[in-house]
Every structure is written in C-alpha cells, then in structure tokens.
Amino acid sequence: MKVAEFLESSGWSKAQLARHLGVTPAAVSQWDDIPSGYKVHISEEEKRSPPPPVKRVDPKEVTDLELLEVIRTRGSISDWDICQERGWRVWEFNQMISDLLKKYPVGDDFWGES
C-alpha cells in the first residue's frame, strides 16, 4: 500500500502513522510504499481516531527522584523508547543524566572503600 494513499484515506499525518507503527517520522517520510513488515491493518474505527500525540514532559520539571527512577529502567528498555514515551530527545535525556551526575558526583569513595 502506498503511504500517500493510506494517509489520504485515513486522514492521518505521517507522524501519527509513525507512532502507530513504532518508527520515526523520518522513516515514514522516506517511504513510497509501506514496507511489508509494517503492513497496516487498521479498522475503520481506528482510522477515525488516530493515535494521540505523546504528551511532552518538560525535562526541567522532572525531579531528581523521578529521573533516577527513569534511569533505572534503562536496562530493560532502550533510551530511544524512554524518550519516545516522554516526548524527549535522546540528547536531552543524556544531558539530564549528566546534570544529575554533576549535582551528585560519584567519587572514588562511592563504595565506602578507603
């Protein structure tokens, strides 16, 4: 199926289609046809209500404790997925981690060794 045909018939934007497929909008904008691995099976009801946009959480409003909880999930999901979930860019997330480490530095005596 052609991307342009699907967007026209559904009324979705490329960003909404990308959210539905779990890819970046840049990837969708490079497609002429929707790849076979991403065949879109969408009911008429879903076409009328596209996936909602991600509510962006301002990085400046995240407390240190909330950020620490997010950082602890890094082993189970990727940074990209964490950022997609919260509307951040990966570089913003990395900057938040860097700022947290500057605020609470981890020195040689972190493990209590002397």
N, C-alpha and C positions, 0 to 999 in steps of 0.2 A: 504494500500500500504506500502511496506517495505521502510524504509528510504534509505537503501543501493541501492535498485533498482531505486528509484527516482533519487538519486544523480548520479548514473551511467548513466541513460538515459538522464538526463538533462545536466550533466557536471558541475553542481553547487557544491559548497562546503557546509559543514554543516553551516558555518557562513552565507552564502548567503541565505540558506533556512531559518535559524533562523530570519534574517532580514525580509524576505518576510512574515513569519508567525507572526512576532511581539513577538517572545520569545527569550530567551537567547540561545547562542550556547551550553551552558552546558546542557540545557534541551534536545536539539536535540540529543546530543551525548549519552544520556541515553535511547533514544527510539530505539526499534527494528522496530516497525510499527508506522506510523504517526497516532496519535490519531484521532478518528472520528470527534472530534470538530475542527480539523485542516486539514480536507481533502484538499489536494492541487489540485486546479483546475487551471492549468496553460496551456496556449495555446502554440503551437509550437514556436511562435514568442518570447514569454516570456522566454522559455527555452534557446533560443539562446542568450538572453541578460538578465543575472541575475541582481538583484537589485544592484546599485552601492554601494561601501563601504561608510560608514559615514566618512566625512572629519573631522578629529580631529582638534578642536580649542584648541591651547595650552593655558592652564589656566593662564600662566604667561603673555600672550599677551592680556588678557581681561582687559579693563579699568574698573575703579570703577563704572562709569556710566553704562556701558554695563552690568556689573554684577548685579547692582541694578535693571535694567530692567528685567533681567532673574529671580532674586529673587522674583520680583513682580508677576511672573506667577505661583509661587508655589501653590497658592490656586486653580488654575484651572487645573493643570496637576501635576503628581507626580514627585518627584525628579528623579526617575529612568527614566522616559520619557524625562525629561530635559537633563539628562546625555546622554541618547541614541542619542538624536538629535545632540549633540555637540561632541560626542566621548569621554566624560569624564567618570571617575569612580565616584560613589556616594561619596566616601570618599574625592576625590579631590574637589568636589563641596562643601562639608561641610567644608573643610579646607579653601576654598576661602571665604566662608561666615564668618568663624571665623577670618581670617586675615582682612577682611573688618571691622568687629566689633572692632578689636584691633586698627585699624587705625583711626576709627571714633567711639569712645566709646559712649555708650548711658548711661548717668548717671541718678541720681535721679531728676535732674533739667531738664530733657528732655522735659517735658510738660510745662515748664515755671512756675512750682509751686515752692514756696519757703517757 
